[in-house]
């Protein structure tokens, strides 16, 4: 079961990396480019693996802080919502840096909230 947990953590980190990479892809595409669908893919990967990690916690003997998980989930839902609402149109100037800031906030919560 430890392998499954580590695989989920690995995939969760790949989702985070994808979200960070999407910031750079979006910046390179220019201000007129629509949002890349990778934002949704990365956030969906993080959402699914995060839920799976929490759901498997009784089997893996891991105890998670559910308030922290709830805050991270809220930030991720905001990221997904902003992307979903702006996917097929030219995004406002604040959206790409705002999404990047939310991703960094989620990483900071994961690392520094004990």
C-alpha positions as CSV (number, residue, x, y, z in Angstrom):
1,X,0.0,0.0,0.0
2,X,3.0,2.3,0.6
3,X,3.8,2.1,-3.2
4,X,0.3,3.2,-4.1
5,X,0.6,6.2,-1.7
6,X,4.0,7.1,-3.1
7,X,2.7,6.8,-6.6
8,X,-0.2,9.2,-5.7
9,X,2.2,11.7,-4.1
10,X,4.4,11.5,-7.3
11,X,1.4,12.2,-9.5
12,X,0.2,14.9,-7.2
13,X,3.6,16.6,-7.5
14,X,3.5,16.2,-11.3
15,X,0.2,18.0,-11.3
16,X,1.7,20.9,-9.3
17,X,4.6,21.0,-11.8
18,X,2.2,21.1,-14.7
19,X,0.4,24.1,-13.1
20,X,3.7,25.9,-12.7
21,X,4.8,25.0,-16.2
22,X,1.5,26.4,-17.5
23,X,2.4,29.8,-16.2
24,X,5.5,29.8,-18.3
25,X,3.7,28.4,-21.3
26,X,1.0,31.1,-21.0
27,X,3.5,33.9,-20.7
28,X,5.4,32.7,-23.8
29,X,2.1,32.4,-25.8
30,X,1.5,36.1,-25.2
31,X,-1.3,38.3,-23.7
32,X,-3.7,37.6,-26.6
33,X,-3.6,33.8,-26.4
34,X,-6.4,32.0,-24.7
35,X,-5.7,30.0,-21.6
36,X,-4.0,26.7,-22.2
37,X,-6.1,23.6,-21.3
38,X,-3.1,22.3,-19.4
39,X,-4.3,24.5,-16.5
40,X,-7.4,22.3,-16.3
41,X,-5.4,19.1,-16.7
42,X,-2.9,20.0,-13.9
43,X,-5.6,21.0,-11.5
44,X,-7.7,17.9,-12.3
45,X,-4.6,15.7,-11.7
46,X,-4.0,17.5,-8.4
47,X,-7.7,17.2,-7.4
48,X,-8.0,13.5,-8.2
49,X,-4.7,12.4,-6.6
50,X,-5.4,14.6,-3.5
51,X,-8.8,13.1,-3.0
52,X,-7.3,9.6,-3.5
53,X,-4.5,10.3,-0.9
54,X,-7.1,11.5,1.7
55,X,-9.4,8.6,0.9
56,X,-6.6,6.0,1.3
57,X,-5.3,7.5,4.6
58,X,-6.9,4.9,6.8
59,X,-5.2,2.1,4.8
60,X,-1.8,3.9,4.8
61,X,-1.8,4.9,8.4
62,X,-1.4,8.6,7.5
63,X,-3.2,11.2,9.4
64,X,-3.9,14.4,7.4
65,X,-4.9,17.8,8.8
66,X,-8.4,18.1,7.3
67,X,-8.6,21.8,7.7
68,X,-5.4,22.2,5.7
69,X,-6.7,19.8,3.0
70,X,-10.0,21.8,2.9
71,X,-8.1,25.1,2.3
72,X,-6.0,23.5,-0.4
73,X,-9.1,22.1,-2.0
74,X,-10.7,25.5,-2.0
75,X,-7.7,27.2,-3.6
76,X,-7.6,24.4,-6.2
77,X,-11.4,24.9,-7.0
78,X,-10.8,28.6,-7.4
79,X,-8.0,27.9,-9.9
80,X,-10.2,25.5,-11.8
81,X,-13.1,27.9,-11.8
82,X,-11.1,30.8,-13.0
83,X,-9.7,28.6,-15.8
84,X,-13.0,27.1,-16.8
85,X,-14.7,30.6,-17.0
86,X,-11.9,32.0,-19.1
87,X,-10.9,29.0,-21.3
88,X,-12.4,30.0,-24.6
89,X,-11.8,33.8,-24.5
90,X,-8.9,36.2,-24.2
91,X,-8.1,36.3,-20.5
92,X,-7.8,39.6,-18.6
93,X,-4.2,40.7,-17.8
94,X,-4.4,39.6,-14.2
95,X,-5.5,36.0,-14.8
96,X,-2.2,34.4,-15.6
97,X,-0.2,36.0,-12.7
98,X,-3.3,35.5,-10.4
99,X,-3.4,31.8,-11.3
100,X,0.4,31.5,-10.7
101,X,0.0,33.2,-7.3
102,X,-2.8,30.7,-6.3
103,X,-0.5,27.8,-7.3
104,X,2.3,29.2,-5.2
105,X,-0.1,29.8,-2.4
106,X,-1.2,26.1,-2.6
107,X,2.4,24.9,-2.5
108,X,3.2,27.2,0.4
109,X,0.2,25.9,2.4
110,X,1.3,22.3,1.6
111,X,4.9,23.0,2.8
112,X,4.5,25.4,5.7
113,X,1.2,24.5,7.3
114,X,2.0,21.7,9.7
